[in-house]
Amino acid sequence: MSTKTIVDIVVVICYLLAVTGLGIWIGRRQNASKEGFFLGGRKFSWLLIGFSLFATNISSTQFVGQSGFAYKTGIAAANFQLIGGLCLGMSALIIIPLYLKARIYTLPEFLKRRYGSRAKLLLGFIYVAQSTLSSPIPLYAGGLVVLQIFDIDESYLWLVCLITGGTVALYALIGGLTSVVFTDLIQGIILIGGGLVVLAVGCYRVFIEGSGLNPDLAASHLELILPSDHPRLPWTVLVTGVIVHLIFWSTSNSGLLQRVLGAKDTYNAQCGMLLASFLKMLAVFIIVFPGILAAQLFPGINPDASFAVMVDRLLPMGISGLVMAGVIAALMSSSDSGVMAVSSIVAMDIYPSFRKSSTEKQALLVGRISAGFVLAFSIVVAPLIGGLADLIFPIVLKISSFMLTPIGVCFLFGRFSRRVNEYGAVATMSVGFLIGVSYVVLTSIEAVRAMLPDIIVGTNFYHLIFVLFFLYSSILLIVSYLTPAPSNEQLAILELIKDRKAETGRPWYQKYVLWYLVFVLAFIGVYWLF
């Protein structure tokens, strides 16, 4: 093992110890009550929320997958970040105020108050199942990057998964959401810094030492909008399934929005989400552009290894260790957010449904146990999924989009329609869950995939998502109109949104709408430029 590798490993170990200690120290005062453990006492500022949302969203899967996608396809890989940022800002404007005014602890609680207990329980089970099955993927993807950069045999993948997963377990299970959000702030800063270092060194090699991007590469890799017949990301999916997926991701994703529910007030929640939107725009440069630069500097490599190769071959001793800490930060942030969401949903929504007399102390214990189970499952399973390596990133997108679409339909119609009811919501989520699981499983098994009709396997799955959006909307509306209207008690939560009292005492330059318009102009500018 080289001196460079040893130094980098020491840097990473020091980082893991520091994050664990910081997380436990910060969260030690906030874990005595359910509001303290699951929502951080509702004291989070916009700065904490913004960096935590960003760190949660930019997982190790994206460092590997989106850089690899950019290596093959170019800047079009940034569409997910850009449109996701736009949707986050819209969510902050139209739906987050209702969540905050309702003082809910979890997103399934919104479904309980708007529809009823059955809808809440069904969503809770669906989310726990989805999160548990998806939890090994970030550990696996991040672990592979760690091994490649440090030139360690893949037989040690289990050890990397154990160390990173164990670190998350220590600070998340002890300190709760407060530990997660504060460590996400540190990890978000390291993640951004590491990405900028890789970008700067890559640009120096291409534009200062070299003669710039190859003309053919520039022509093929610097277009955000790709032709309608593009095999991977035609422009038609952006205005159909992708935008549907990201709208629902920003309004009904429990893992993402749990920290928003812990905001001091609506203003801090909105500004935090908008900060995350601006940071997602920055991700275009720290994740996507390194993949494009790697396509010129290292042609012929495995695209999904592009970021790791950039770190390993371009950065000096110690600095590569810090950047590696950024990748591990992304891995840990995506893991801890899912763990906390599962913990809160099991403790606040599922467990009390079966044990009516449960105490707050029992709920906290059950929440910690469920989170520990998910982490243990991901640590054990992550090293075993190598056979799915070629399918991992499509599976991640498929699971997220197919599972979120029926749930998002229920949230969105529940927010704006007073006629949809619990019967419609339960039918929509049940049908959506069966369709989503069937599609992901059947299209991931090559022998079964060959027997499926061309209209399913030959259609971009984001186009299918757009069709399913209309199917689920129809199910929700038809079943709701064929059954009794919701009661006044179930509609009471919608009355909260009528209170539109603006934040007082803030000058014009601190208004949320102003800065969201600035983001929209920047968003338009990026698409005009590329």
Secondary structure, 3 states (H helix, E strand, C coil): CCHHHHHHHHHHHHHHHHHHHHHHHHHCCCCCCHHHHHHHHHCECHHHHHHHHHHHHCCHHHHHHHHHHHHHHCHHHHHHHHHHHHHHHHHHHHCHHHHHHHCCCCHHHHHHHHCCHHHHHHHHHHHHHHHHHHCHHHHHHHHHHHHHHCCCCHHHHHHHHHHHHHHHHHHHHHHHHHHHHHHHHHHHHHHHHHHHHHHHHHHHHHHHHCCCCCHHHHHHHCCCCCCCCCCCCCHHHHHHHHHHHHHHHHHHCHHHHCCHHHECCHHHHHHHHHHHHHHHHHHHHHHHHHHHHHHHHCCCCCHHHHHHHHHHHHCCCCHHHHHHHHHHHHHHHHHHHHHHHHHHHHHHHHHHHHCCCCCHHHHHHHHHHHHHHHHHHHHHHHHHCHHHHHHHHHHHHHHHHHHHHHHHHHHHHHHHCCCCCHHHHHHHHHHHHHHHHHHHHHHHCHHHHCCCCHHHHCCCHHHHHHHHHHHHHHHHHHHHHCCCCCCHHHHHHHHHHHCCCCCCCCCHHHCHHHHHHHHHHHHHHHHHHC
